[in-house]
């Protein structure tokens, strides 16, 4: 069984950061993974951002979280675009 739990959500002007916990349970085992989702909301569909600073600050925030929480492991950064 897979259980997904939202641990925390931080709202910013043009992006949202979600801390998610994934628990994989079987009859004899439980594995827990932590994930962060960075959702840039300032980029509208079929358009380009009006200013470059918000996306640059967003990238800086992603790098900060990666260095703080993931750089010592083999955790990848996954990018999903529409």
C-alpha positions in Angstrom: 0.0 0.0 0.0 1.2 3.5 -0.8 0.3 6.4 1.6 1.0 9.9 0.5 0.9 12.6 3.2 1.3 16.4 2.8 3.7 17.4 5.6 4.0 21.1 4.9 3.0 23.7 2.2 4.5 27.1 1.9 2.9 29.7 -0.4 4.9 32.4 -2.0 4.0 35.1 -4.6 4.7 33.0 -7.7 5.5 29.5 -6.4 4.5 26.9 -3.8 6.8 24.5 -2.0 5.3 21.2 -0.7 7.0 18.7 1.6 5.5 15.3 0.9 6.0 12.0 2.7 5.6 8.7 0.8 5.1 5.5 2.8 5.3 2.2 1.2 3.8 -0.5 3.4 3.7 -4.3 3.0 2.9 -7.1 5.4 6.4 -7.2 6.7 8.0 -3.8 5.8 7.6 -0.1 5.7 9.7 2.3 3.6 9.4 6.1 4.0 10.7 8.6 1.5 10.6 12.4 1.7 10.0 14.6 -1.3 9.8 18.3 -2.0 7.6 19.6 -4.8 8.4 23.1 -6.2 5.4 24.4 -8.2 6.1 27.6 -10.1 2.7 29.3 -10.6 3.9 32.5 -12.2 4.3 31.0 -15.6 0.9 31.0 -17.4 0.0 28.4 -20.0 1.1 29.1 -23.5 3.0 32.3 -22.4 6.3 33.4 -21.1 7.0 35.0 -17.7 6.5 38.7 -17.7 9.7 39.2 -15.7 12.8 37.1 -15.3 13.5 37.8 -11.6 10.7 35.5 -10.2 11.9 32.5 -12.1 15.6 33.2 -11.1 14.6 33.4 -7.5 12.6 30.2 -7.8 15.7 28.4 -9.2 17.8 29.8 -6.4 15.3 28.4 -3.9 15.3 25.0 -5.5 19.1 24.9 -5.4 19.0 26.0 -1.7 16.7 23.1 -0.8 18.8 20.6 -2.8 22.0 21.6 -1.0 20.3 21.6 2.4 18.3 18.3 2.1 19.6 16.2 -0.8 23.2 16.9 -1.8 24.7 14.2 0.4 22.6 11.5 -1.3 21.9 10.3 -4.8 18.6 12.1 -4.9 17.8 13.5 -8.3 16.0 16.7 -9.2 13.1 15.9 -11.5 11.6 18.6 -13.7 8.1 18.3 -15.2 6.8 20.7 -17.8 3.5 20.6 -19.3 
